[in-house]
Amino acid sequence: GSASSFGSASSFGSASSFGSSVGDAQDDVPARWSTRVAAAALAGAVSGAVINPLDVCMTQQQKFGGSLRAVATRLAQTHGASVATRAAWATMAREGFYACGYLCAAPWLRDRLDGHAATMGGGGGRASNGGNRSSSSSSSSSWNGFVAAASAGAAAGVLTQPVDTVKTLMQSNLGDGGRARAAGYVETAMALVRRDGASALWRGTAPRAMRIASATFVLATVNERAGEWASWVDGVAEANPS
């Protein structure tokens, strides 16, 4: 929903800023993969904390209906301001995995695929030169980008499905706001497993993995193109100092 879209967008800026602040001291040295993963995970977690109130409202709105304002007002009056943090750790973990998928796993896998294609003489490397070979290289690299993003996104979807299932159940079942205490992470998961079996934790995995895979491809592609555009702008600025 809109909460997920907002979280993905905020992850980009957070990851870039954090990566710059904790990266290598030299600007011309790429950040280590460990730094990239840490930056992406932290960025995702931060975005998860930011969007969690929206996630709570979205889940309640899907269950009971009503406008966003009406849902938020009812929740605040019934459960207090703390309802905004309901299942926040699960949301943060989910978004952290997402960010690692499209900011780290997808680019890493694409580099491996491009390198393998170049080694095998398939022209998959992005540095290939020459007319038709350049065109073939571009097509192969684009296909590698799609495969890498889809694989990383699907893996993130499968791995985080149990977390997302528990999060959704927790945000859907809030108790009565009085004596009926809402169940926590372990209680919610165990109740679901006892009732429907462990496989219930992975319900809805296929459509969700497909959605995340598609989003990962778009986000990873935009991230790469934005980096190329920024490098081009820097090059123009250096070549034409004011």
Solvent accessible surface area in square Angstrom, and as a share of the most:
residue,aa,sasa,rsa
1,G,60,0.58
2,S,94,0.60
3,A,1,0.01
4,S,17,0.11
5,S,75,0.48
6,F,99,0.41
7,G,0,0.00
8,S,21,0.13
9,A,64,0.50
10,S,32,0.21
11,S,1,0.00
12,F,38,0.16
13,G,42,0.41
14,S,35,0.22
15,A,11,0.08
16,S,71,0.46
17,S,76,0.49
18,F,59,0.25
19,G,17,0.16
20,S,94,0.61
21,S,86,0.56
22,V,64,0.37
23,G,23,0.22
24,D,40,0.21
25,A,107,0.83
26,Q,116,0.52
27,D,153,0.79
28,D,126,0.65
29,V,61,0.35
30,P,95,0.60
31,A,31,0.24
32,R,141,0.52
33,W,82,0.29
34,S,78,0.51
35,T,11,0.06
36,R,82,0.30
37,V,67,0.39
38,A,51,0.39
39,A,4,0.03
40,A,1,0.01
41,A,38,0.29
42,L,79,0.39
43,A,1,0.01
44,G,0,0.00
45,A,22,0.17
46,V,71,0.41
47,S,0,0.00
48,G,0,0.00
49,A,49,0.38
50,V,81,0.47
51,I,0,0.00
52,N,1,0.00
53,P,50,0.32
54,L,73,0.36
55,D,0,0.00
56,V,2,0.01
57,C,15,0.09
58,M,47,0.21
59,T,10,0.06
60,Q,4,0.02
61,Q,61,0.27
62,Q,142,0.63
63,K,98,0.42
64,F,123,0.51
65,G,34,0.33
66,G,53,0.51
67,S,66,0.43
68,L,92,0.46
69,R,204,0.74
70,A,55,0.42
71,V,2,0.01
72,A,42,0.32
73,T,61,0.35
74,R,87,0.32
75,L,3,0.02
76,A,54,0.42
77,Q,147,0.65
78,T,61,0.35
79,H,42,0.19
80,G,29,0.28
81,A,92,0.71
82,S,81,0.52
83,V,19,0.11
84,A,34,0.27
85,T,90,0.52
86,R,41,0.15
87,A,4,0.03
88,A,18,0.14
89,W,180,0.63
90,A,6,0.05
91,T,0,0.00
92,M,42,0.19
93,A,44,0.34
94,R,13,0.05
95,E,3,0.01
96,G,9,0.08
97,F,102,0.42
98,Y,22,0.08
99,A,0,0.00
100,C,28,0.17
101,G,6,0.06
102,Y,7,0.03
103,L,24,0.12
104,C,7,0.04
105,A,44,0.34
106,A,3,0.02
107,P,38,0.24
108,W,114,0.40
109,L,48,0.24
110,R,26,0.10
111,D,51,0.26
112,R,109,0.40
113,L,52,0.26
114,D,7,0.04
115,G,37,0.35
116,H,116,0.52
117,A,19,0.15
118,A,53,0.41
119,T,114,0.66
120,M,137,0.61
121,G,62,0.60
122,G,50,0.48
123,G,5,0.04
124,G,0,0.00
125,G,10,0.10
126,R,114,0.41
127,A,91,0.71
128,S,28,0.18
129,N,125,0.64
130,G,46,0.44
131,G,68,0.65
132,N,138,0.71
133,R,145,0.53
134,S,47,0.31
135,S,70,0.45
136,S,58,0.38
137,S,4,0.03
138,S,66,0.43
139,S,73,0.47
140,S,33,0.21
141,S,3,0.02
142,S,58,0.37
143,W,158,0.56
144,N,15,0.08
145,G,8,0.08
146,F,89,0.37
147,V,46,0.26
148,A,1,0.00
149,A,1,0.01
150,A,26,0.20
151,S,50,0.32
152,A,10,0.08
153,G,0,0.00
154,A,35,0.27
155,A,51,0.39
156,A,7,0.05
157,G,0,0.00
158,V,64,0.37
159,L,118,0.58
160,T,1,0.01
161,Q,9,0.04
162,P,24,0.15
163,V,50,0.29
164,D,19,0.10
165,T,21,0.12
166,V,15,0.08
167,K,5,0.02
168,T,55,0.32
169,L,48,0.24
170,M,6,0.03
171,Q,0,0.00
172,S,20,0.13
173,N,81,0.41
174,L,19,0.09
175,G,42,0.40
176,D,89,0.46
177,G,40,0.38
178,G,59,0.56
179,R,242,0.88
180,A,53,0.41
181,R,181,0.66
182,A,23,0.17
183,A,40,0.31
184,G,22,0.22
185,Y,82,0.31
186,V,112,0.65
187,E,81,0.36
188,T,15,0.09
189,A,24,0.18
190,M,90,0.40
191,A,40,0.31
192,L,6,0.03
193,V,45,0.26
194,R,174,0.64
195,R,156,0.57
196,D,54,0.28
197,G,29,0.28
198,A,58,0.45
199,S,87,0.56
200,A,2,0.01
201,L,26,0.13
202,W,114,0.40
203,R,138,0.50
204,G,43,0.41
205,T,26,0.15
206,A,66,0.51
207,P,88,0.55
208,R,21,0.08
209,A,10,0.08
210,M,136,0.61
211,R,120,0.44
212,I,11,0.06
213,A,15,0.11
214,S,69,0.45
215,A,42,0.33
216,T,4,0.02
217,F,71,0.29
218,V,84,0.48
219,L,32,0.16
220,A,18,0.14
221,T,41,0.24
222,V,84,0.48
223,N,51,0.26
224,E,40,0.18
225,R,114,0.42
226,A,54,0.42
227,G,38,0.37
228,E,91,0.41
229,W,166,0.58
230,A,45,0.35
231,S,75,0.48
232,W,163,0.57
233,V,53,0.31
234,D,82,0.43
235,G,37,0.35
236,V,62,0.36
237,A,61,0.47
238,E,140,0.63
239,A,77,0.60
240,N,104,0.53
241,P,106,0.66
242,S,163,1.05
